[in-house]
Amino acid sequence: MKILIELTAAAFGVLGTVLLALNGPLAGWGFVAYLASNAGWIAFAWIHRHWGLLAQQVAFTVSSCLGIWVWLLKGALP
């Protein structure tokens, strides 16, 4: 199970980076992929007691949420 969390978190991180790098119509969804990646890395860090990684991923989660707001929600809401 631990390896599945690690590989899934890594895959979503790569997907998020590719979507943002392409800067196309799906770029904002890169932040959604990052959010999934953050959740995986938080779980991984918690299981392995990697507190520095956990702190980093909590901060990245805030950044992912901000990106979702700016890229996907801000213009879509009235």
C-alpha positions in Angstrom: 0.0 0.0 0.0 2.8 2.4 0.8 4.4 2.0 -2.6 1.0 2.7 -4.2 0.6 5.9 -2.3 4.2 7.0 -3.3 3.8 6.1 -7.0 0.4 7.7 -7.3 1.6 10.9 -5.6 4.5 11.1 -7.9 2.4 10.4 -11.0 -0.1 13.2 -10.1 2.8 15.6 -9.5 4.3 14.9 -12.9 0.8 15.2 -14.5 0.3 18.6 -12.9 3.7 19.8 -14.1 3.0 18.7 -17.7 -0.4 20.3 -17.7 1.0 23.6 -16.5 4.1 23.5 -18.8 1.8 23.0 -21.8 0.0 26.2 -20.8 -3.1 25.1 -22.8 -6.8 25.1 -22.0 -6.3 22.4 -19.4 -3.4 24.1 -17.6 -5.5 25.0 -14.5 -6.2 21.4 -14.0 -2.5 21.0 -13.2 -3.3 22.4 -9.8 -6.0 19.8 -9.3 -3.4 17.1 -10.1 -1.0 18.8 -7.7 -3.7 18.7 -5.0 -4.0 15.0 -5.5 -0.3 14.7 -5.4 -0.1 16.8 -2.2 -2.6 14.5 -0.5 -0.6 11.4 -1.4 2.7 12.9 -0.2 1.0 14.0 3.0 -0.1 10.5 3.6 3.3 9.1 2.7 5.1 11.6 5.0 2.7 10.8 7.9 3.2 7.0 7.5 7.0 7.3 7.4 7.2 10.1 9.9 8.9 12.5 7.5 7.9 15.7 9.2 9.8 18.0 6.9 8.2 16.5 3.9 4.8 16.8 5.6 5.3 20.5 6.4 6.4 21.1 2.8 3.3 19.4 1.4 1.0 21.3 3.7 2.5 24.5 2.3 2.2 23.1 -1.3 -1.4 22.3 -0.6 -2.1 25.9 0.1 -0.4 26.8 -3.1 -2.4 24.2 -5.0 -5.7 25.6 -3.6 -4.6 29.1 -4.6 -3.9 27.9 -8.1 -7.3 26.2 -8.3 -8.9 29.5 -7.2 -7.0 31.7 -9.7 -7.1 29.3 -12.7 -10.4 27.5 -12.4 -12.8 29.2 -9.9 -12.2 32.9 -9.8 -13.3 33.6 -13.4 -16.0 30.9 -13.3 -17.9 32.3 -10.3 -20.3 35.3 -10.8 
